Amino acid sequence: MSRYASPAIVVLAFGMLWIPFGQHEFLLQHWMKVGTFMAPFLILIAVTFTSDGVVPLNARAMAVLLWVAYIVHQFEEHWIDLYGRSYAFKPYLNDFLSNLLGQTGGAEILSDASVFVINTSLVWLVGALAVWRGSGHIFATLCMAAIVVVNAISHIAAGVASQTYNPGLLTAIAVFVPLGGAVYLWSLRTDLATAALCFASILWALLGHIFMIAGLLALNGFGHSYEPIYFAVLIAWSVLPCFLFPTTASKRPTGMISAN
């Protein structure tokens, strides 16, 4: 029963996000607020299903931590940034991509629908699948860590190049860099992952970012506006890690974190 319950719940949850039930207009504008209020419940669930308030230091706990950290990052990116601006990342990236293409007039290359699907697939779905797969499939958690690290690098590189703040830069530096590094270090020290597996997860995240930007440019930068194919590719890429590199039964971490 439990073997099929978890994937069924994941399918149901994300189906309720993406399949049109009249909720899209709300979610396209307010998905990041839903995520913000979801974060405490993720922590509550993680702590509730433990023994005597002690959280096992394993891949599932790391996945929850990475997911919650990314929700905090999305708060800064898409809800309220360091200067108090709401939904600031979308116009920031649109300006950047428009300048890159030599376009003028404020072209909307990154649409509300694209922002929604990118963040709920390449972040939320990856995080949910990593929690489901747990230590039996560490690659899914490593991919969640890789999304954190690669995204942090992109924010930091953009900030250095422009010498200005961009929405999400603060949490990229203060949260993503130390947390992503800590998860990789933990996975290597516990022998749950090899350096090659860590590298493979970084490669997956880099390719995911390339597909994301290339798809945006193809859709809205060059006029090929067929979003369902783009969204399907993002979702398929997000699901891929839970089928790659299953962990052997002997490689399981044993540490614990006190929830008190």
Solvent accessible surface area in square Angstrom, and as a share of the most:
residue,aa,sasa,rsa
1,M,199,0.89
2,S,91,0.58
3,R,187,0.68
4,Y,143,0.55
5,A,36,0.28
6,S,43,0.27
7,P,36,0.23
8,A,59,0.46
9,I,112,0.57
10,V,20,0.12
11,V,108,0.62
12,L,112,0.56
13,A,47,0.36
14,F,15,0.06
15,G,16,0.15
16,M,113,0.51
17,L,26,0.13
18,W,47,0.16
19,I,93,0.47
20,P,100,0.63
21,F,139,0.58
22,G,79,0.76
23,Q,35,0.15
24,H,54,0.24
25,E,141,0.63
26,F,115,0.48
27,L,14,0.07
28,L,34,0.17
29,Q,83,0.37
30,H,57,0.25
31,W,1,0.00
32,M,6,0.03
33,K,59,0.25
34,V,55,0.32
35,G,1,0.01
36,T,36,0.21
37,F,135,0.56
38,M,48,0.22
39,A,11,0.08
40,P,78,0.49
41,F,128,0.53
42,L,24,0.12
43,I,86,0.44
44,L,106,0.53
45,I,95,0.48
46,A,25,0.20
47,V,54,0.31
48,T,83,0.48
49,F,168,0.70
50,T,32,0.18
51,S,76,0.49
52,D,131,0.68
53,G,21,0.20
54,V,42,0.24
55,V,20,0.11
56,P,50,0.31
57,L,42,0.21
58,N,32,0.16
59,A,0,0.00
60,R,106,0.39
61,A,18,0.14
62,M,20,0.09
63,A,0,0.00
64,V,16,0.09
65,L,89,0.44
66,L,0,0.00
67,W,21,0.07
68,V,18,0.11
69,A,8,0.06
70,Y,8,0.03
71,I,5,0.02
72,V,69,0.40
73,H,0,0.00
74,Q,2,0.01
75,F,70,0.29
76,E,11,0.05
77,E,7,0.03
78,H,5,0.02
79,W,50,0.18
80,I,69,0.35
81,D,8,0.04
82,L,100,0.50
83,Y,146,0.56
84,G,51,0.49
85,R,113,0.41
86,S,80,0.51
87,Y,42,0.16
88,A,8,0.06
89,F,31,0.13
90,K,26,0.11
91,P,68,0.43
92,Y,62,0.24
93,L,21,0.10
94,N,13,0.07
95,D,80,0.42
96,F,104,0.43
97,L,2,0.01
98,S,6,0.04
99,N,114,0.58
100,L,113,0.56
101,L,48,0.24
102,G,63,0.61
103,Q,58,0.26
104,T,128,0.74
105,G,83,0.80
106,G,60,0.57
107,A,32,0.25
108,E,96,0.43
109,I,0,0.00
110,L,5,0.03
111,S,18,0.12
112,D,30,0.16
113,A,25,0.19
114,S,0,0.00
115,V,2,0.01
116,F,5,0.02
117,V,11,0.06
118,I,17,0.08
119,N,11,0.06
120,T,0,0.00
121,S,0,0.00
122,L,6,0.03
123,V,5,0.03
124,W,6,0.02
125,L,6,0.03
126,V,2,0.01
127,G,0,0.00
128,A,12,0.09
129,L,13,0.07
130,A,0,0.00
131,V,34,0.20
132,W,68,0.24
133,R,76,0.28
134,G,0,0.00
135,S,17,0.11
136,G,29,0.28
137,H,4,0.02
138,I,1,0.00
139,F,2,0.01
140,A,1,0.01
141,T,0,0.00
142,L,0,0.00
143,C,0,0.00
144,M,0,0.00
145,A,0,0.00
146,A,0,0.00
147,I,3,0.01
148,V,0,0.00
149,V,32,0.19
150,V,10,0.06
151,N,18,0.09
152,A,1,0.01
153,I,103,0.52
154,S,53,0.34
155,H,8,0.03
156,I,52,0.27
157,A,56,0.43
158,A,29,0.22
159,G,9,0.09
160,V,98,0.57
161,A,90,0.70
162,S,61,0.39
163,Q,146,0.65
164,T,86,0.50
165,Y,40,0.15
166,N,2,0.01
167,P,3,0.02
168,G,0,0.00
169,L,27,0.13
170,L,87,0.43
171,T,14,0.08
172,A,0,0.00
173,I,91,0.46
174,A,62,0.48
175,V,45,0.26
176,F,0,0.00
177,V,75,0.43
178,P,73,0.46
179,L,27,0.13
180,G,0,0.00
181,G,39,0.37
182,A,53,0.41
183,V,1,0.00
184,Y,26,0.10
185,L,86,0.43
186,W,25,0.09
187,S,0,0.00
188,L,71,0.35
189,R,184,0.67
190,T,51,0.30
191,D,97,0.50
192,L,3,0.01
193,A,6,0.05
194,T,69,0.40
195,A,73,0.56
196,A,74,0.58
197,L,26,0.13
198,C,13,0.08
199,F,139,0.58
200,A,24,0.18
201,S,0,0.00
202,I,44,0.22
203,L,83,0.41
204,W,10,0.04
205,A,0,0.00
206,L,82,0.41
207,L,60,0.30
208,G,1,0.01
209,H,29,0.13
210,I,101,0.51
211,F,73,0.30
212,M,28,0.13
213,I,51,0.26
214,A,52,0.41
215,G,13,0.13
216,L,1,0.00
217,L,28,0.14
218,A,42,0.33
219,L,9,0.04
220,N,45,0.23
221,G,9,0.09
222,F,125,0.52
223,G,61,0.59
224,H,126,0.56
225,S,85,0.55
226,Y,135,0.51
227,E,47,0.21
228,P,82,0.52
229,I,106,0.54
230,Y,14,0.05
231,F,32,0.13
232,A,58,0.45
233,V,70,0.40
234,L,2,0.01
235,I,47,0.24
236,A,62,0.48
237,W,45,0.16
238,S,1,0.01
239,V,45,0.26
240,L,60,0.30
241,P,2,0.01
242,C,3,0.02
243,F,141,0.59
244,L,60,0.30
245,F,100,0.42
246,P,95,0.60
247,T,19,0.11
248,T,81,0.47
249,A,82,0.63
250,S,101,0.65
251,K,75,0.32
252,R,113,0.41
253,P,19,0.12
254,T,122,0.71
255,G,31,0.29
256,M,112,0.50
257,I,80,0.41
258,S,72,0.46
259,A,41,0.31
260,N,159,0.82
